[in-house]
Amino acid sequence: MNKRFALTSAGIATAAIGSTAAAELVTFTIHNDYYISENSWQIIDASSNTVASMFVSGGYIYIPTSQSSTYAVSFGLFGSSALTDGYLTTFQMDLAAGDYTIAMQDSWGDGWVWNSATGSDAFNATSANGLDYTLGMVSTSAVSGSFTVVPAPGALALLGLAGLTSRRKRK
């Protein structure tokens, strides 16, 4: 194997590792009020693809996603009782770097507000890389916002190394 091939394959391998690491594990917390059947939401990527959503149909709560391999949902009470504190949905997803939109709806039009559920913490997204985003759903029928997922600094460093490794000196 010659040196040129060794450097090229090392650069390709590093770039491949870097591209898979360019995703960020994002933790989502959704705080619905007691009337969860009125609530729905969608997470939409920059290409207008819905990557996750929640809606109620026929008495069942549906949370489909396009990334099912890294998507585990925990659903339960927020506090001691759904009647006073609402419902809490938590899940994690590996999201590629980029911009995302969250759209939330309330079919009754009063927001996700009931008793001690204020609607101010309706949607939360956090990550180890510094993403800390909250969107409220107060006294309205629809609200939307956006957040950006940035790859971890280690992923960017690997991509930079791929460029350096694949360079060769010319004489």
C-alpha positions as CSV (number, residue, x, y, z in Angstrom):
1,M,0.0,0.0,0.0
2,N,1.5,3.4,-1.0
3,K,1.5,6.5,1.2
4,R,-1.0,8.3,-1.0
5,F,-3.6,5.6,-0.5
6,A,-2.9,5.4,3.2
7,L,-3.5,9.1,3.7
8,T,-6.6,9.1,1.5
9,S,-8.2,6.2,3.3
10,A,-7.3,7.7,6.7
11,G,-9.0,11.0,5.6
12,I,-12.1,9.2,4.4
13,A,-12.3,7.1,7.6
14,T,-12.0,10.2,9.8
15,A,-14.6,12.1,7.7
16,A,-17.0,9.1,8.0
17,I,-16.5,9.0,11.8
18,G,-17.0,12.8,12.0
19,S,-20.2,12.7,9.9
20,T,-21.8,10.2,12.2
21,A,-20.8,12.2,15.2
22,A,-22.4,15.4,13.8
23,A,-25.7,14.4,15.4
24,E,-26.6,15.6,18.8
25,L,-28.5,13.7,21.4
26,V,-31.4,16.1,22.4
27,T,-33.7,15.5,25.4
28,F,-37.3,16.7,25.0
29,T,-39.7,17.4,27.8
30,I,-43.3,18.2,26.9
31,H,-45.6,19.4,29.8
32,N,-49.3,18.9,28.7
33,D,-52.2,20.1,30.8
34,Y,-54.9,17.8,32.1
35,Y,-56.9,18.0,28.8
36,I,-54.2,16.3,26.7
37,S,-56.7,15.3,24.0
38,E,-56.8,19.0,23.0
39,N,-53.0,19.1,22.6
40,S,-50.8,18.2,19.6
41,W,-47.3,19.1,18.5
42,Q,-44.8,18.5,15.7
43,I,-41.0,18.8,15.4
44,I,-40.1,19.7,11.8
45,D,-36.6,19.8,10.2
46,A,-35.3,22.5,7.8
47,S,-36.5,20.3,4.8
48,S,-40.1,20.4,6.1
49,N,-40.0,16.8,7.2
50,T,-41.8,16.0,10.5
51,V,-39.3,14.1,12.6
52,A,-41.6,13.7,15.7
53,S,-45.1,14.5,16.6
54,M,-47.9,13.9,19.2
55,F,-51.6,13.8,18.8
56,V,-54.6,12.0,20.4
57,S,-57.0,10.0,18.3
58,G,-59.8,7.6,19.4
59,G,-58.6,7.9,23.0
60,Y,-55.0,6.8,22.2
61,I,-51.9,9.0,22.3
62,Y,-49.7,8.7,19.2
63,I,-46.1,9.8,19.2
64,P,-44.7,8.7,15.8
65,T,-41.2,9.6,14.7
66,S,-38.9,9.2,11.7
67,Q,-36.0,8.2,13.9
68,S,-37.5,5.2,15.8
69,S,-34.1,3.6,16.6
70,T,-33.2,6.3,19.1
71,Y,-36.6,7.3,20.3
72,A,-37.9,6.0,23.6
73,V,-40.9,7.8,25.2
74,S,-41.7,8.1,28.9
75,F,-45.2,9.2,29.5
76,G,-46.7,9.9,33.0
77,L,-48.0,12.4,35.4
78,F,-46.4,15.7,36.1
79,G,-46.4,16.0,39.8
80,S,-48.9,14.1,42.0
81,S,-52.0,14.2,39.8
82,A,-52.9,14.8,36.1
83,L,-55.9,16.7,37.3
84,T,-53.8,19.3,39.1
85,D,-50.4,19.1,37.3
86,G,-51.0,17.7,33.8
87,Y,-49.0,15.1,31.9
88,L,-45.3,14.8,31.2
89,T,-43.7,13.3,28.1
90,T,-40.0,12.9,27.9
91,F,-37.9,11.4,25.1
92,Q,-34.4,11.6,23.5
93,M,-33.5,11.8,19.8
94,D,-30.3,11.9,17.9
95,L,-30.9,15.0,15.7
96,A,-28.6,16.0,12.8
97,A,-27.1,19.5,13.0
98,G,-29.5,22.1,11.7
99,D,-32.5,24.2,12.3
100,Y,-35.8,22.7,13.6
101,T,-39.3,24.2,14.1
102,I,-41.7,23.2,16.9
103,A,-45.4,23.7,16.2
104,M,-47.9,23.3,19.1
105,Q,-51.7,23.4,18.9
106,D,-54.5,23.4,21.4
107,S,-57.9,22.7,19.8
108,W,-59.9,24.4,22.7
109,G,-57.8,27.6,22.3
110,D,-56.9,28.1,25.9
111,G,-53.3,27.0,25.7
112,W,-51.9,24.2,27.8
113,V,-53.1,25.8,31.0
114,W,-55.1,24.1,33.7
115,N,-54.8,24.4,37.5
116,S,-51.1,24.4,38.3
117,A,-50.0,23.7,34.7
118,T,-49.2,27.3,33.6
119,G,-48.2,26.4,30.0
120,S,-45.0,28.4,30.3
121,D,-42.9,25.2,30.2
122,A,-44.9,23.4,27.6
123,F,-42.0,22.4,25.4
124,N,-38.3,22.0,26.4
125,A,-35.3,20.9,24.4
126,T,-31.8,20.4,26.0
127,S,-28.5,18.8,25.0
128,A,-25.1,18.3,26.5
129,N,-23.7,20.7,23.8
130,G,-25.6,23.7,25.3
131,L,-29.0,23.6,23.7
132,D,-31.5,24.9,26.2
133,Y,-34.8,26.0,24.6
134,T,-38.2,26.5,26.1
135,L,-41.5,27.4,24.3
136,G,-44.7,28.3,26.2
137,M,-48.3,27.5,25.2
138,V,-50.4,30.0,27.1
139,S,-53.9,31.3,26.2
140,T,-53.8,30.6,22.5
141,S,-54.7,27.9,19.9
142,A,-51.3,27.7,18.2
143,V,-47.7,28.7,18.8
144,S,-44.4,27.9,17.0
145,G,-40.7,28.5,17.6
146,S,-37.4,27.3,16.4
147,F,-34.2,25.9,17.7
148,T,-30.8,25.0,16.2
149,V,-28.9,21.8,16.9
150,V,-25.1,22.2,16.7
151,P,-22.7,19.3,16.5
152,A,-20.5,18.7,19.5
153,P,-17.1,20.3,19.3
154,G,-15.4,16.9,19.0
155,A,-17.3,16.2,15.8
156,L,-16.1,19.4,14.3
157,A,-12.5,18.6,15.3
158,L,-12.7,15.2,13.6
159,L,-14.0,16.9,10.4
160,G,-11.0,19.3,10.5
161,L,-8.6,16.4,11.1
162,A,-10.0,14.7,8.0
163,G,-9.0,17.6,5.9
164,L,-5.5,17.8,7.4
165,T,-5.0,14.1,7.1
166,S,-6.0,13.9,3.5
167,R,-3.6,16.7,2.5
168,R,-0.3,15.7,1.0
169,K,2.8,17.7,0.3
170,R,3.8,18.6,-3.2
171,K,7.5,19.2,-4.1
